[in-house]
């Protein structure tokens, strides 16, 4: 079961565009985090629990997250993988370790303090667990030299990592439409919907291949 070249290319182009846009926004607002500005959008109201464990989780998350997004774009490139297989493997190991040791633990800790309560918190916690699972399965399949399955698991992992980008887009759209109370729902939709779309594309591609 393989994604068509066109589907993968469209996924890469969209991801690249959205990642670049989000990274620019993060870079423009990073001055609010060093030192923390508790009047900024994300840190507003977090001063009472920021310092301590949350602070380390927060900085680990905002620094490792953009790295995994950019590294994922490189790892998704077939041309880079074919031309530089050794570097693909090295970067892949760093990517998986970064997800398992930084992105997931920090995401789980921060989920406990989700701004809108338990619904959003559980959504973010499930996202962190799902991302770690996909990364671990992708690594395992690579070790087993089951490379088609490896690519499928790592593409799932990358789609989940891109949930941060989707979440921002949902938030921006909500502001434009002046719709309130969307954050708890967005905490789930931002990763479930892209993952479902990806699985449906794979399912459609499999049936198209079988019926040829």
N, C-alpha and C positions, 0 to 999 in steps of 0.2 A: 504494500500500500504506500504510494508515493504521492506527494503533492505535485501538481503540474508545475512546469517551469513558470508559466504565466502567473499562477496563484502565488508562488513563492516570491516572484519578482515584485508583484504588486504589494505583498506584505512587507517586503524590505523597503520599498520606496515610501510607503505610508509611515512605517515605523521610523525611518530616518528623518522624514519631515517633522513628525510629531515630537521625536526625541530632541531634535535641534531646537524647535520652538520652546519646549519645556525647559531645556537647559539654559537657554537665554534668559527666560523668566527667572529661573533659580539664581543665576549669576547676578541678575539685577536686584534681587531681594536678599542676597546672602549677607549683605551688610547689616540686615536686621538680626542675624544670628551670632555675629562676632563683634561686640558682645551681644547677648540676647536683648532684643527690644520687645518688651512685653505689651507694647501697644501695636505691634505689627499683627497682620491678619492671623497667621498660624499660632504665634506665641501668646496672643491675647488671652488673658485669664489663666495662664499656665505657671505663673510665678510661684504659686504656693507649693508646687511639687516639682518644679523644673530642676532645681539643683539636687545633685545626688545621682541615683541610678538612671533616672529619666534623662538627665543631661547627657550622659555617656551614650545611652541608646539613641538619642536624637541625633547627636553628631555622627555616630557610626552610620546611621541610616541615611542622612543627607549627603554624606561623603561617599559611601559605598554604592548607593542607589544609582547616581549618574554614571559611575564607572561601569556597573554591570550593564547598563543600557547601551553605552558605547561599545563595550567589549562584545556584547551580543550581536550588534550590527556587523562587526568584523567576523565573528564566528559563523554568522549566517551566510556569509559570502562564499559561494562555491569556488569562485576564482582564487580567493585567498587560500582556501583550504587545499586546492589542488597545487598551487604554486609554492605554498609554504606549509606543508603538512606538520613539520616539527613545531613551528610557531603556533599553529592551530591547536595542537595538543597542549602546549605549555599554557597558552592563554585560556584554553578550556578548563584546565585544572585550577588556574587562578580564579576563573569565573565561578566554578562550582564551590570552591572553598569560600569565596567571598559571600555567596548566597547562603551557604550553610552556617558560616561562623559569624557573619556580620548582619546581612540583610534580614535573615529570618529571626535570629534572637532579638535584635533591636525592634523589629516589627511587632513581635509578640509582646514585648514589654510595653511599647507605646500603645498597643491596642487596648491595654487595660485603662488607658486614660483618654480614649476617644472622646472628642468634644461633645458629641450628641448622645452619649450613653452606650448601653449594652448592645443594642442592635448593630450599630456601627462597629463597636469593639469586637464583637464575635465575627463580623464580616471580615475585618482586617486580620484577626487571628487565624481564621480559616484560610485566608489568602496566603499568609506567611507559611502555614503548614503545607498547603498545596504547592507552593513554589519550591520549598525544600524537598518535597517528595519528588517532584519532576526533575529537579537538579540531581538528586541522588540516583534516581532511575536512569537518567541520561548517562551519568558517570558509569554506572554498573553495566549498561549495555555497551558502552565503549570498551570497557575492560574485557567484556565477553566477545568483542569484535562483531557485535550485531549492530552494524553502523546505520542501517535504515531505521531501526527502532531507536537508536541513540539520537538521530537527528529529530525524530518525532517528539521524543521526550524533551529535548532541549528547546525545540520550537515552542512547545507548551510552556516551558519555564520562561521563555522570553516574553511570550504573550502575557503571562502573569506579571512579570516585571513591568511591562508597559501599562499595567493598571494604574500606576501613578500618573501617567500621562493622560489616560482616559478620565481619571477622577478629576483632574484639573479642567479638562474640556467640559465635563458635565457641570462642574461648578461655575465655569464661565458662562455656559449656556443658561443655567438657572438664573444667574444675575441679569443676563440680557432679557430673559423672559419674565423676570421679577417673580420667580416661583420660589417659595420658601419651604424649608423642611425636607429638602431632597438629599441631604448628606447621608442619613442612615441607609437609604435605598441605594445611593451611589456607591456606598462602601461595598455593596454586593454586586451591583450591576457592572461596575468598572472592571471586574475580573471574570465574573461568570459569563456575561454576554460575549466578550471576545473569545473565551475558551469554547463556548458552545458553537459559535460561528466557525471556529477552526475545526472542531470535530465534525461539523456538518459538511464542511468542504472536503475533509478526508473521506467521509462516508460517501459523498457524491462521486468523488474521484474513483473510489474503489468500485462502486457499482458501474460507473462508466467503463472502467477497464474490463470488468467481468463480461459486460454485454457487447463488447466489440467483436 
